[in-house]
């Protein structure tokens, strides 16, 4: 019974981590790909050129999706803490 509970808690943790990180990772991936394509087409191979658009995209995603991410994280944490007595 304890092993099933541990696996369920781990699965919930990983699923929530994936959902919370997905918008940020997806946005930086898309921006990185676009910048890389532009660099290949224009033959500009500046290493610092890839970081600034990724940082801007990450900040925009955090501003737009940050409240949802925080609400999801707080909801998961509150649910986990509230259910501690059920585990013993």
Secondary structure, 3 states (H helix, E strand, C coil): CHHHHHHHHHHHHHHHHHHHHHHHHHHHHHHHHHHHHHHHHHCCCCCCHHHHHHHHHHHHHHHHHHHHHHHHHHHHHHHHHHCHHHHC
